[in-house]
Amino acid sequence: MQGEGNNQAHFGFRSVSESEKTRLVGEVFSSVAKRYDLMNDLMSFGLHRIWKDFAVRQSGLGKGDRALDVAAGSGDLAIRFARQVGESGEVVLTDINPDMLELGRQNMVNHGHLRNIRHVLADAENLPFEGERFDCVSISFGLRNITRKEQALKSMRRVLKPGGKLMVLEFSEPTSLQLRRIYDRYSFRVIPKIGQWVANDAPSYRYLVESIRRHPNQLSLKVMMENAGLDAVRIHNLAGGIVALHIATRYG
C-alpha cells in the first residue's frame, strides 16, 4: 500500500508523487510572487480584473457577512470582498505559500490597511476554521494547483454556512474549436516567453500553462463539486470558456 503523499499527481504534464507536486508548486509560486500581479495583467490583457469583478457581483455578499478567499495570492479578490461586506463584516485571506501570503499583506497595506481582513497561512485541503462559518468561500485561479482537489472542495464546503455559496473561478476549456486552437498557440508559444522576459522564469509559466490543460473542464468540475456535497452548481463561461466561474450552494 502506498503511503499518503506517495500517490501520483500531475505537475503540468509530468507525473509525480503527491508530496513532490506540493513541493514543486510551492517553488513555482515562491519564484513568481514578485511579478505575480504584473504577469496576470500581461497574460490576460487585464481581463482577470473583469472576471474577478463579475465573481464578486455573483457572491451575494452584503454588509456584515463573512467571506473566505482560499489560495488568495495577492489578495485582489479579497480586497473586493472587503469593500462589499464593509467594516462590520470579515474577510479571511488564506494561502499555503508564505511568499504569496506576504504579497497579499503588502497589497492590503497599499489599499489602506483594510481592517476587516485577516491573513492565515493555511492548506486548502485542511482549512483551520470551525464548520459553517462563512457566507461565501471563493478560490480564484488556485484550484488547479491543489494536489487533492476533491479534499479541498470538501474542506471548503465544511466551513460554508448552509445557504452560502462556494465560487470557483478558474481557467477552463474554450467552447469553440477555433478559439481553442488560437488559445493553445498563445499559451504554449507566447506565455512562457513573457515569463522569461518579465520574470526571468519561463519554466514556471510553462508549468502554469500545462496545469490549465490538466485541470478538469467545466462539466467535470461541476461533477467534482457535486461529489463534494455541493448543490445547484451553475457555470458561467467567460471569454468563450477560457475561464469559467462555478457557483454552488450548500443546502445541508
C-alpha positions as a printed Julia matrix, in Angstrom:
252×3 Matrix{Float64}:
   0.0    0.0     0.0
   1.28   3.41   -0.9
   1.67   5.87    1.93
  -0.06   9.22    1.99
   1.73  11.63   -0.31
   3.13   8.81   -2.48
   0.13   8.57   -4.8
   0.62  10.01   -8.25
  -0.41  13.53   -9.26
   0.11  15.81  -12.25
   2.64  18.61  -12.15
   1.86  20.11  -15.53
   2.33  17.27  -18.0
   4.63  15.34  -15.65
   3.5   12.58  -13.32
   4.97  12.98   -9.83
   4.11  11.89   -6.3
   1.58  13.98   -4.4
   4.22  15.16   -1.96
   6.51  16.11   -4.84
   3.75  18.09   -6.54
   3.07  20.05   -3.37
   6.76  20.93   -3.11
   7.13  21.85   -6.79
   4.03  24.05   -6.83
   5.36  25.84   -3.74
   8.62  26.55   -5.56
   6.75  27.9    -8.6
   4.77  30.42   -6.57
   7.72  31.49   -4.48
   9.51  32.16   -7.77
   6.7   34.17   -9.4
   5.46  36.11   -6.33
   7.32  39.36   -7.06
   5.93  39.62  -10.6
   2.61  37.93   -9.93
   0.23  40.85  -10.47
   2.16  42.27  -13.42
   2.22  38.88  -15.15
  -1.51  38.41  -14.57
  -2.18  41.72  -16.28
   0.11  40.92  -19.2
  -1.06  37.34  -19.76
  -4.78  38.15  -19.59
  -4.56  41.65  -21.16
  -6.07  42.9   -17.89
  -9.21  40.78  -18.28
  -8.61  38.96  -14.98
  -9.82  42.11  -13.22
 -13.14  41.98  -15.09
 -13.56  38.28  -14.31
 -12.97  38.91  -10.61
 -15.39  41.85  -10.59
 -18.01  39.54  -12.1
 -17.35  36.89   -9.45
 -17.79  39.39   -6.62
 -21.09  40.57   -8.08
 -22.29  36.96   -8.1
 -21.27  36.34   -4.49
 -24.4   37.81   -2.93
 -22.35  39.2    -0.05
 -23.78  42.06    1.95
 -22.75  44.25    4.83
 -21.71  42.27    7.88
 -21.17  38.99    6.04
 -18.1   36.74    6.29
 -16.07  35.67    3.26
 -13.14  33.3     2.89
 -10.76  33.6    -0.08
  -8.7   30.41   -0.44
  -5.32  30.28   -2.21
  -5.78  34.02   -2.35
  -2.41  35.0    -3.79
  -2.07  38.77   -3.99
  -5.48  39.29   -2.39
  -7.15  41.24   -5.16
 -10.39  39.25   -4.8
 -10.28  39.62   -1.01
  -9.98  43.4    -1.39
 -13.17  43.41   -3.45
 -14.96  41.28   -0.85
 -13.83  43.6     1.95
 -15.42  46.58    0.26
 -18.64  44.62   -0.19
 -19.02  43.35    3.41
 -17.94  46.64    4.99
 -16.29  47.2     8.35
 -18.95  45.16   10.14
 -18.06  42.13    8.01
 -14.99  39.93    7.85
 -12.77  38.64    5.05
 -10.2   35.92    5.67
  -7.43  35.53    3.12
  -5.53  32.23    3.09
  -2.63  30.8     1.13
  -0.34  27.83    1.68
   2.67  29.72    0.32
   4.3   32.24    2.73
   5.65  34.37   -0.13
   2.22  34.73   -1.7
   0.63  35.43    1.68
   3.17  38.2     2.27
   2.35  39.62   -1.16
  -1.29  39.73   -0.09
  -0.36  41.53    3.13
   1.6   44.15    1.23
  -1.32  44.74   -1.11
  -3.6   45.27    1.89
  -1.18  47.93    3.16
  -1.26  49.61   -0.24
  -5.05  49.72   -0.06
  -5.17  51.47    3.28
  -4.8   48.74    5.92
  -8.27  47.3     5.4
  -9.29  46.45    8.94
 -11.75  43.7     8.18
  -9.21  41.37    6.51
  -7.26  38.61    8.26
  -4.38  36.63    6.75
  -3.95  32.94    7.58
  -1.27  30.56    6.34
  -3.38  27.5     5.55
  -3.66  24.41    3.38
  -6.86  24.45    1.3
  -7.22  20.71    1.87
  -7.45  21.19    5.65
  -8.8   24.66    6.39
  -8.25  25.58   10.07
 -11.69  27.09   10.72
 -14.79  25.89   12.51
 -17.58  24.5    10.37
 -20.37  26.63    8.91
 -18.54  29.9     9.49
 -18.6   31.73    6.14
 -21.35  33.13    3.94
 -19.16  32.8     0.86
 -16.0   30.83    0.1
 -14.02  31.53   -3.07
 -10.96  30.22   -4.83
  -9.66  32.15   -7.81
  -7.16  30.56  -10.24
  -5.91  28.32   -7.45
  -7.81  25.04   -7.55
  -5.76  23.59  -10.4
  -2.6   23.92   -8.29
  -4.0   21.95   -5.36
  -2.82  18.36   -5.11
  -6.06  16.78   -3.83
  -8.81  18.91   -5.33
 -11.66  16.76   -4.05
 -10.38  17.08   -0.49
 -10.06  20.85   -0.88
 -13.65  21.16   -2.15
 -14.91  19.15    0.83
 -12.87  21.32    3.18
 -14.33  24.49    1.66
 -17.85  23.09    1.89
 -17.35  22.24    5.57
 -16.65  25.87    6.54
 -19.53  27.22    4.44
 -22.81  28.12    6.14
 -25.97  26.36    4.93
 -27.3   28.58    2.16
 -23.84  30.01    1.5
 -22.03  29.99   -1.82
 -18.8   28.39   -2.98
 -17.29  30.08   -6.04
 -14.52  28.58   -8.16
 -13.04  30.96  -10.75
 -10.6   29.04  -12.9
  -9.21  28.61  -16.39
 -11.23  26.06  -18.3
 -11.94  24.75  -21.8
 -12.81  27.12  -24.7
 -16.25  26.38  -26.08
 -15.24  26.53  -29.77
 -12.58  24.56  -31.59
 -11.27  27.66  -33.38
 -10.83  29.57  -30.12
  -9.17  26.5   -28.57
  -6.57  26.43  -31.34
  -5.81  30.14  -31.0
  -5.64  29.83  -27.22
  -3.26  26.87  -27.43
  -0.89  28.74  -29.72
  -0.91  31.77  -27.45
  -0.5   29.7   -24.28
   2.39  27.5   -25.36
   4.27  29.9   -27.63
   3.76  33.3   -26.02
   3.16  32.97  -22.28
   6.48  31.23  -21.44
   8.29  33.93  -23.44
   6.53  36.67  -21.47
   7.53  34.81  -18.29
  11.15  34.8   -19.43
  11.21  38.47  -20.45
   9.37  39.86  -17.41
  10.13  37.41  -14.6
  13.2   35.63  -15.96
  11.33  32.38  -15.35
   9.96  30.59  -18.41
   9.68  27.14  -16.7
   7.22  28.35  -14.06
   4.93  29.82  -16.67
   5.24  26.73  -18.84
   4.0   24.77  -15.82
   1.1   27.17  -15.36
   0.04  26.66  -18.98
   0.3   22.89  -18.65
  -1.64  22.92  -15.37
  -4.56  24.58  -17.14
  -4.7   21.73  -19.67
  -4.67  19.17  -16.85
  -7.48  20.89  -14.94
 -11.0   19.4   -15.21
 -13.19  21.08  -17.81
 -16.48  22.78  -16.97
 -18.67  19.69  -16.69
 -16.03  17.56  -14.97
 -15.52  20.22  -12.3
 -19.29  20.51  -11.84
 -19.47  16.77  -11.11
 -16.48  17.04   -8.77
 -18.22  19.8    -6.8
 -21.44  17.79   -6.59
 -19.49  14.77   -5.35
 -18.05  17.0    -2.62
 -21.59  17.58   -1.33
 -22.31  20.91   -3.02
 -25.66  21.69   -4.62
 -27.16  23.65   -7.51
 -23.84  24.12   -9.34
 -24.07  26.82  -12.01
 -21.46  27.51  -14.69
 -20.72  30.92  -16.18
 -18.38  30.75  -19.17
 -16.24  33.88  -19.55
 -14.08  34.8   -22.55
 -15.57  31.97  -24.57
 -14.89  29.38  -21.89
 -11.21  30.22  -21.45
 -12.3   31.0   -17.9
 -15.31  29.59  -16.05
 -16.98  30.62  -12.82
 -18.63  27.73  -11.0
 -21.07  28.73   -8.26
 -22.51  26.18   -5.84
 -24.75  26.44   -2.79
 -24.53  24.39    0.38
 -28.08  23.32    1.23
 -27.47  20.82    4.03
